[in-house]
Amino acid sequence: MTGSGKAFGDRIVWRDAPGRTFRSDVTEVAMGREEISITFGAAQTPSESPDEVTVGLCGRTVLTPFMAKRLAIALRDVLRKHEEVHSLLRPAGPAPTENNPYEPMEEGASAEKSLLFKLINGLHVEFGLERSFKVFRGTLLTNRFLLSLHRDAIPREKMLGLCSDLGMPDVFWAPLLQNLPHTRLVHFGFEENEKGSVYKVYLELGMKDRLYPFLLYLGFKWDPSDDAVTALARYTCYPSLTPEGITERLSLAFDGPGAAKPLEIAKGIVAMASGITPDILYLEVTEDNNRRNSFDINMYRAGLPMEALYPLFAGMADLYSVPSKEFHAYLESMKAKRFGHLSGGVDRKGRDFFTVYFGVEEH
């Protein structure tokens, strides 16, 4: 047998004699500092315990971490080609969850949410998954996420086809087509709110060598069940603001009676992040034809776990009278995730709000 392998040379000659071929339906992977081992086995007969099965050992392969990485990349590419020729593979195992890139749906998910994941998975490209929660008076919204793609990862026609399949309203197509060539990343979002659901598409326009305020994101938002409910959002970045300058501008978003408490919470989060790194990014957000006046502050580079900000998040719940048991149970499940960015101010309906984004994962 012959093959190619650039790690050793242009051509590899395989010697078959010492090797053996076996079929395995059970694998186990173990990790050490210097090596990663993969154990292969074949299921035989169930043991006396209903939770156990006897497995016959077929063989064990020990790899360096670098070789394991090469193997993972090769397997990923082969599986991707297999799915393109045949069909999407559904791994056996626990019930699908949002962490599963093949079918990140919980039972009973809405048709709108399922459609977005189905379309993204159908592209067979890597994407980032970022979650968020939003709080305002008496309300906690947690069924929210962004799926992020590099614009160059898929052809333009497929990108536009995805927007069409999601029912993007006609009013958005002109600004979308105008700005797509200048886009670095495209973020597809979903939000389930108190009345229904909203699709979102954000074009990230890039920020290389910028010194003055500029448009960083253009956001298209619509209710898939009502074309009349739309919003075009503009995210203006202020790249030269210091952490001190950011805290000064926060007062523009929270103004009037009752502004002191949300302003205190926002400044507290900025202070924690800027105490670790000054590299935080401040944006201001407006939407056409509505009252939105808000900010968005990206603080991912501080590397803060959600747990570190727990007291300030709890302050949000108290401020907006969010049911304590529900809020704390949600935070407990997300405490190990990495805090990302904070949005807040006045939304399009004139309500004070906070939104917390966190835990970007690659799929």
N, C-alpha and C positions, 0 to 999 in steps of 0.2 A: 504493500500500500504506500502511496506517496501523498504528500500534502505540503502546504506552504506554511511557514511560520517565521515571521520577521524577527521574533525574539531570539532565534537561533541561527537563522540564515534564510536564504531565498528558497530553499527546498529541504523538506524533511523526508527521510526514508524510514518508514515504520517497519519494525521487525515484529511479526505476528506471533512467532513461536512462544515467547514467554508469557503472553497475555491470555486472558480468557474473557469470554463474553457472557454476561448474565443479565437477566431482566429483573428489575427492582420496582417494587411498589411502595416501599417505605424508605424514607431518608431521614437522617438526623445530622445537624450541623453543630459543631462545637468550636469555640474560639479560644485561642491562647494568645499570648503576646507575640510569639514568633511564628505561629502556624495556625491554620484553620483546617479542621478535619471534617470530611463528609463520609458518613457511614451509610452503606446501602444494605437493604435487607428485603426479604420476601415474606409476606404475611403467611403464616401456616394455619394453626388451629387456635381458636379462642381458649383462654385459660379458664380456670374455675371462676375467676372474678369476671362479672359482666363488663367491667371497665378495662379489661386487659386483653391483649392478643399476643400470641407467641410469634416471634419474628426470627426467621433464619438469617444469619449473617452471611451476606454475599461477599462483601469486601469493604475496605476502608481506604480512602485516599487522603493524603496529607499534603497540603499546599502552603506555600508562603502567602502572606496577605496580598502581595502583588499579583501572584498567579491566580488567587481567588478572585481578585478584581477583574482580571482579564477574562476569566471564565464567566463571571457574571455578565460582562459586556457581550461576550459571544453568545451566551444563552438568550439574552434580551433580544439581540438582533435576529437570531434564528426563530425565536417565538413570534416576533413581529412579522417576519416573512411567512411563517406558518399560518398565522391568523389572516394575513392578506389573501392567501391562496384558499384557505379552507373556511374557518369561522372563528369567532371570538371564543377563547377558552375560558371556562368557568371553573376555577380551582375548587375542589371539594374542601370542606372545612366549616368553620363557624359561619353563622348567618352573615350575609353581607352588611357592611357598615359604611359610613362615609370615608373611612380610612382605606377601604378597598378600592383601588383604581379601576377594577374591572366592573364592579357593580356597586358604587358607593351610595346605596339607597337603603334606608330603613323601611320596614314594612309599613305600608300605608302612606308612603310619600306621595305628595301631590303630583298630578300629571305634568305640571309646569316644571317642577324641580327635576322629575325623572327625565323629561325631554332634554333639558340642558346637559345633564350628565351623559345621557345617551349620545348626544351629538358630539360632545367633547371626546368621549371614549372612542367614538367611531373614527376620529382623526388619526388614532394610533401615534400620537406624539407625546412627549413629556410636557407636563403642565404643573403649575404650582397651585396648591389649594390653601386658601387663607380664610379663616372663620372670623366672625365678629358678633358682638351683641350690642343692642341699642336699648337705652333706657330714656323714658320721658314719663310724664305724670301718670303714675299708677300702672305702668306698662313695662314689661321686659320682653324684648324680641330676640330670639336666639337662632332662629332658622334662617341664617344669612351666611353667604360665603362668596368668595371670588375665585375664579379659575383663570389662571394667567398663562398666556402663550406668547412666545416670540413671534413677531409678525412674519419672519422669514421661515418659520417652521412648517408652514403649510402654504399652498398656492393661494393667490389672491382670490381666485374664483371660489375656492372652498371656504375661505374666510367670509366672503360676501354671502355664500349660500347658507352658512350657519346663521348669520344675522337674519336672512330671509326666513329660514325655518323657524326662528324664534318669533317671527311676526313683527319685526322692526317696522314702525310706522313710516309712511311715505315721507313725512316731513323731515326725517333724519337722514335720508339717503344722500342728499347733496353735501352737507357738511362731513358726512362719513367718507364719501369718495374723495372729497377735497383734501382731507387730512390723513387718510390712511397711508399714502406714500411717505409721509414724514414720521410715521409711528414706529417706535421701537418694540413696545409690548402692547398686547391687547388683553384686557381683563374682562371676562364675562361674569356677571354677577347675578345673584338671585336673592330676593328678600321676601319672606312671608311676613306680612304686617297684620294689623288688627282687622283689616277689611278684605284682604285678598293677597295677591302676590305681585311682585315687580321684577322685570328683567332689566339688567343694566349692561351696557357695553362702554368700557373706558378705553380711550386711545391715549397711550403714554407717549408724549411727543419728544422726550429726551431733554437733557439739561447740560450738555457738554459746554464747558467754559462760559457759563452765563454769569453775569455780575448784577444784572438789574432784573426787576420783576418780569416774569414771562409766563405764558400759558404752558403748564406742564401736562395737564390732563383735560380731555374733553369727554364729558360723560353723557351718554344717551340712556334715558330711563323711561320705561313705559309699563303700563298694566296690560298683560297679554289678553285680558278679557274686555278691555275698554280702550279703544284707540284714542279717545279724547283725553285720557290721563297720560300726559307726557311731560317730560322736563329735560331741558338741555342745560347741563351743568358745566361751569368753567372753573378750573382749579388753577389759581394764579400762585406761582411759587415766588418766595422772597429769599433768594439764595444767600444774601449777605447779612441776614439778621443774626445777631448773637443770641444766646439764650436769654440775656437780659432784655434785648429788643423784642423777643418773642413774648415774654411775659407782659410787656407793656401793651402789645397789640391785642392780647387776649381780651382786654376790657372793651374792645370794639364789638366783640361778639356777644358778650354778656353785659347788658346795659339795663338800667331802670331798676324798679323795686324788685328785691329778691335776687339781684345779680351777685351779691357778695359771696354766697356759699358756693355756687358752681365755679365762680372765678377762683376761689380758694382751692378747690379740688384740682382744677386744671393747672394752676400754678404749682401745686404740690407735685403733680406727676412730672411736669417739665423740670422741676428742681431735682427730683430723683434721677432722671435720665441725664441731665446736663452735669450732674455731679460725677458721672462716670465718663461721659464723652461730650464734648461741645458739638459733635457732628450730628445735629438734629435738623430736620428740614421742615420749614413752616410754609403752609399754603392757606389761602383764603378762598372761599367757595361762594359762588353766586349761581342762581338759576334764572333763566328767562321767565318773566311774567309771574313771579311769585315772591314771597317774603323771605326766602332763605338768605341767611347771613351767618356764615359759620367758618370754622377753621379746621384744618387737618394738619397734625404734627407727626411726622414720621420719626420714631425713636428706636427703631429696630437695632441700631448699632450699639445701643447701651447694653443689650443682652440681658435685660431684666426678666426674670420669670414672673408670670402673672401673680404668683403667691406673694412676691415682694410688695405689690401694690394693693394687696387685699384691703387694708384699712381705708384707702382712698376710694376703692370701688364700693366698699360698704357704705361710705359717705354718699355715693351716688344713689344707692338704693334708699337710704333714709331721706335724702333730699326730695326724691320723686315718689316717695311712698310706694315703692315696689314691694310686693309680698316677700317678706324676709326669708322664709323657708325655701321658696322657689329660687330666689336669687343666690343664696349661699350654697344650695345644692349644686347649682350650675357652676359657680366659681370653684367649688371643691373639685369638680370633674376636670377643670381646665387649669388648675393651679401650676402644673409643671410646664405648661406651654410658654413660649417666648412672647413677651409683650411686644407689640409692633407699633401701632400708632393710635392717636386719640383724635377723634373728631367731636365737635360740639358747637353750641351756639343756638341759633334759631332756625327751625326747619321750615319747609315751604308752607306749613299750616300755621306758622307763628308760634310754635311751641319750643320751649327750651329742651335741649336733649344732649346726651352724650352717646357716642359710639366708640367701642374699643375693638381694634383689630389685632389679631394675634396668630401665632403658630403656623407660619407658612411651611407647607410640606410639599416635597416633590413627588409626583406620581408619573 
